[in-house]
């Protein structure tokens, strides 16, 4: 799950329900207190969550962070292997959906590295001019970067993403799959609009855990960088704005009943400096 333009701290502040779910699954609490979670919902026993407090941006702009994340190399390096290509070659069914007006998280120059097609993609309807005026891409009043709720035909634009991916999960519930969801909801100056994503995303996470997860399921929440668009925090020169540009959000959920990873090693890595190269190789 990719949420554009959100730092770790703003994730915790704005995504209250999702953050609470992560807190209930924190392995650090389970490890320090064996009795923790005994009375919690069973879903919180199935997964362990980890939050990486020193996960840093490589650069302030999206492509310089996301290319290493999905290709494992710097943006001008043509030797990278796409994560999508890797999983497709391993026999996974792949799916991608965004609520922005482009196929990927950013423009990929074909001369550098060609985008890899997913088996299933849900994208074109968000180029509807009822949501986004193509002549005013950076408008504050309308579209995917505006300071208002991202709505299309009476629904939040992310609702269509959850509907699509729910069908994908059901259609391939007995097969290996790689699913990527990219949300534009946080890409605006007030850092408030992303709150509308909190409850539906938390509900969708619970759906995955309860109905579609196995002891081989890994779930990652991340971003490209922290908040950078000029807004109230920027105008007031708030020190928090400067720091949170660099310390972005990375949360990892791994199944409790899987012996192929060492929980204590992941726990130690929570406090180490990490970048998108580390996430790619993981």
Secondary structure, 3 states (H helix, E strand, C coil): CEECCCEHHHHHHHCHHHHHHHHHHEHHHHHHCCCCCCCCCCHHHHEEEEECCCEECCCCCHHHHHHHHHHCCCCCCCCCCCHHHHHHHCCCEEEEEECCCCCCCCCCCCCCCCCCCCCEEECHHHHCCCCCCCCCCCCCCCCCCCCCCCEECCEEHHHHHHHHHHHHHHHCCCCCEEEEEEECCCCCCCCCCCHHHHHHHHHHHHHHHHHHCCCCCEEEEECCCCCCCCCHHHHCCCHHHHHHHHEECEEEEEECCCCCCCHHHHHHHCCCCECHHHHHHC
